[in-house]
Amino acid sequence: MIMTCIDVNNAAFILVNCANCWLGISLDYLGGFILFVATLSSMLASIYGDASEAFVGMSMTYTLLVPVYLNWVVRNLASTEMYMSAVERVRNYSKLPIENGAVKDLSGLHAKWPSKGAISFQNVTMKYDANSDPVLKNITLTIKPGEKVGICGRTGSGKSSLIMALFRMVNISGGKIEIDGIDIMKVPLETLRSRLSIIPQEAIIFSGTVRENLDPGKEYSDEELWQVLEAAQLKHIIAALPGGLDAQVSDEGSNMSTGQHQLFCLARALIRKSKILVMDEATSSLDPETDSILQNVVALYYRDCTVISIAHRVQSILDFDKVVVLDAGRITEVGSPKELQEMKGSIFASLIKASHQQH
């Protein structure tokens, strides 16, 4: 499969280079023809007309620049056309329908919701498109307050789709999801997503200051920001930067390592004090040392909170209260890590075995 993709990419690359070579040669020939015509015309005008020798020399000199400018014009027209496709995409994105975040009734929603962290999936079915097959099929799962749940499965089993349903990135087509007894479809999107915390697989760092990245809404004091940075093992790194909390972060956090990106996202989650933390393969690209730091911080500061972890490294969820194994959009196994390891023919046991073989 990978070799086929490489072949397709190389074929397109070769075609582009061949087209550029052909364009260069064609423009050179065209420029040469224009130069010949201009020179011949100037000479005839000088012999049979009143054009001076200086005029002939000047016309030939300027005509020599024609191929250069012709090449420049053609290439810039091609670049403009390419950039226009980007503008077209932006226009298409700007016309996308806005997510329906309207709320019917907020009377039953407590100001500190969710205060417990109980989550209930009831026969949840989800499709990415109305005409596509469901990626989640009749998911029924109960997560108790403060429970640590690991979700694992092979690629394409529906792990990330389950989290997308929880955050309403894609609305479910059937069933119901409740948090502390409240149907999330009745909660405004902004409220729902602001009350949950997530550490994604690829951390997003914005250009700006450290303070703006941690607290874009300017809701917390400097003392609170330093506290979460210390908890995330980043205080000494930020303190060493010129300006501290007001130090500039490069575009996409290029002046930070991948591990520091994830710890920064952990600091964001810590400052919000959410009762529910979701980790979407947050440690898949981390070195063992940073992975250990993140796991220890989560275990310490979220010991009374609900934690859902999509596991790339199955070993990271061996200490969790419950493991949920997904396969083809369905829950196939649920239980403690010890129970699933001892179960005959367990998918979870096979994932652990495969992980040991890789290492």
N, C-alpha and C positions, 0 to 999 in steps of 0.2 A: 504493500500500500504506500509506504513512504517513498519507495523508489519511483512509483508512478507519479506521485506528486512532484518529486524532483525533476522528472522528465518533462512534465507539463510546464513547470516553471522555467526550465532551461530552454524549452522550445520557444516560449514567449520572449525570453531574453535574447535569443539568437535572432528572432524575427525583428525585434526592435533595433538591434545593432546593424543588421543587414539593410533595414530601411534607412537608417541614418547614413550608412556608407553610400547607398544609392542616391540619397538626397544630396550629399556633398558632391559626388561626381557629376550629377545632373546640373546642379547649380554652377559648377565650374565650367561645364560645357556651354551652358546658357550665357554665362558671363563672358566667355571667350568669343561667342558668336556676336554678342552685343558690342564687344570691343572691336571686332573685325569690321562690323558695319559702321561704327562711329569713326574708326580710323579711315576707312575707305571714303566715307562721306566728307570728312574734313580735308583729305588730300585732294579730292575732286573739286571741293569748294576753293581750295588754295590755288589749284592749277587753272581752273576755268573761271573762277570767280575772283572776288577781291579779298578773300580771307587771308590773313597774314600767317606766317610760320609760327608765331607765338600762339595764335588761336588754335592751330593744329596741335601743338605740344600740350596746351592746357586741356583741350578736349580729350586727348589720349590719356593724360594724367588722371583726370576725374573719372573717365570711363573705367580705369583700372580698379576703382573703388566699388564699382557696381556689384561684382560678385560677392564682396564682403558684406555690403549692406543688404543684398538680396538674401544671403544666408541668414543674416541677423533677423530680417523681417519674417522669414518663413518659420524659423525656430521660435520666435516670440509669439507668432500666431498660434503655433501648436501648443506652446505653454499656456497661453491664454485660454485656449479651448479646454485644456486639461484642468485649469483652475476653475473654470466655469462649472465643470461637473461637481466640484466641491461645493460651490455656491448653490447648485441645484439641490444637493443633498441637504444643506443647511435649510433651504426653503422647505423641503419636504418634511424635515424634522419639526420646523416651526408650525407646520400645518397639522401635525399629529393631534388627535383628540386628547384633551386634558383628562388625566385620571379623575374618576368620579370619587371625590372625597367628601361629598355632601353627607351630612348627618341628619337623621330623623329626630332622634331624641337623646339628649345627653343627661337626662335627669337621673338615670341609674348608674352613671359613671362617676366613681369617686375621684376626687382631685389627685389622690396618690395611687390611682389604679395603674398597674396591678400591684396590690399590696402583698400578695402571697406568692404568685408565680405558678399557679396551677394552669396547665394547658390540656385541652381535650380536642382531639381530632375525631370527628364522628362521620364515618362513611365518606371521607373526603375523596372526591374525584377532581382532577385538574387536567385541562388541555391548554396547550399554547395557542391553538387555533381552533376555531369551531369545526373545521373539516378534518382536523388531524386526530390521531389516536390519543387516548388519555395517557399522560405520563405518570399520573398517580391514580390508582384504582382501588376505591373503597378502603381507604386508609382509616383504621380505627386505632387510636392510641391515647392512653391517659398518662400524663406526666404529673406527678404529685409536686406540691410546693417544696422547693429546696432540693429536688431530686437531680442527680447528675446523670444525664442520658447521653450515650454515645450512639451515633448513627453511622453505620458502615454498609458496604456493599460494593459490588464491582462497578466499573465505569458504566454510566447510563442506567443505573438502577433506580434513580429518582431521588437521590440524597439532597442535592441542591434544590430540586423542584419543591421538596417539602418545606424548605426554608423560604423559598419564594412565595409559597402559599401563605406561610405564617406572617410575612411582611406585606402581603397583598401586592407583590410585584406583578403577579398574575392572579386574577380572581378565579376562585374555584368554580367548577361547573356543577358540582353536586356535593351534598353534605354540609357540614358546619364545623367551624373552628371556634372554640371558646377559650378565653383567658380569664381566669377568676370568675367563671360563670357568665361572662359577657361575650356575646357574639361579635367577632371582630368586624363583620360586615356592617355593623351598626356604629362603629367607631370611626371618626374622621381619620383619613390617612395620615395627616400630619401628627395627630395625637398618638395614633397607634405606633408609628415608626419612631416617634420621639421617646416613647416609654419603653422601648426595647433597645438593647445594645447588641452590636455585632462586631466581630473581628473577622473581616473577609480574608479570603485567600490572597488577594492582591490588594495591599493597603493603598489607599488614596491619600496622597500628601499634596496640599495646594501650595502654590507660590504665595508668599506672604510671611508674616512673623509666626514664631512659635505660639504666641498667645492666640492669634487668629485661627490657627489650626486646631488648637485645643478647645478654645471657647469662642466660636464665631459669633455667638449671641451676646457676648460680654456679660454673662450671668454670674461669674464666679470671681472671687478675690485672688490676688497674687498668691496668698498663703495656700489657698485650696489648690491652685495650679501646681505649686511646688510640691505639695503633698502627694498628688497623684503621679507626678514625674518621679518622685522618690520611690513610690510604691512600684512603679514600672521599671525601676533601675535605670532611669534616664537623667536623673537630677545632675549627676556629675558631668554628663555630656553637654547638657543645655547650659549649665553654669559656666562651662569653659568657653562658650561661644560669646563673641562680643555683643553685649546688649542683653544677654540672658533671655528672658521671655520675649523681648522685642527683637531678638536676633532674626535675621532673614533666612527663610527656608527656600532653597532653590526650587526651580520648576520641577514638579513631580518628586521632590525630595532627593535630588541627585547628590546632595552633600550628606546624605545618610545612607547607611547600609540597609540591606533588605530586612535584617533582623531588627534594626532600630525602627524601621517603618512599622513592623508588627507591634513592637512594644509601644510605639506612639499611639497606635490604634487602641491598644489596651488601656493607655492613659485616658484616651477619650471616653472609653467605656466606663472606667472607674469613676470619672468625675460626674457622670450622670446618675450613678447610684441606682441603676435599674435592678429590678428583682429578677429579670430574665436576661441571660447572656447567651448569645449564639456565636459559635466559632465555626466558620465555614472553611474547613481544611486550613486553619490559620497557621499550622506548624509545618505544612508540607514542604515549604522551601527554606526552612530554618535549619541552622546547624544544631547539633545536639545540645550545646551549651545554652543557646538562646531559647531553644525549645523547653529546656528544663526551667529556665527563669520564668517563662510565660506560664507554664503549668503550675509552678509553685505559687506565683502571684494569684492566679485564678483560684487555686485551692484555698489560699489564705483569705482573700478578700471577698470571695463569693461562696463561702462555706454555707451560708444560710439562704443562698439564692438558687434559682433554677438555672442549670447550665446544660445547653444542648451543643454537642460537639460532633461535627461531621469529620470523621477520622480518615486521614490518609495513612498515617502510621497507626496501625491497630493497637500497638503497644501502649499508646497514649491514653486509651480508654479502658485499660484493664482494671483500673482502680475505681471505675464509675459504678453507680448503683445499678444501672440498667443498660443493656445494649439492645439496639433495634437493628435488625439486618433486613435490608431491602433488596428485592430482586425483581426486575422488570416492572417497577412501579407498585409492587405489593410487599406487604410485611410478611416475611417468611419465618423469622425467628425473633423472639422477645424473651429476655431473661437476664440474669446476672452473668457477668463474664465467665465466672467459674462454671455455672450450669451449662452455658453454650459450648464451652470448651470440652466438657465431658459428654455432650450429646453426640450420639452416633450419626455420622453423615452431616454434621453441622457445617454450614457455609462459613460461619465465624471461625471455626477451628481451622478450616482450609485457608482462610485469609491470614490467620496467624502463622500457619506453616509456610505459606508462600512468602510472608514478610521475613521470616527467619532465614529462608533460603537466599533471599536477596542480599541479606547482610552477612 
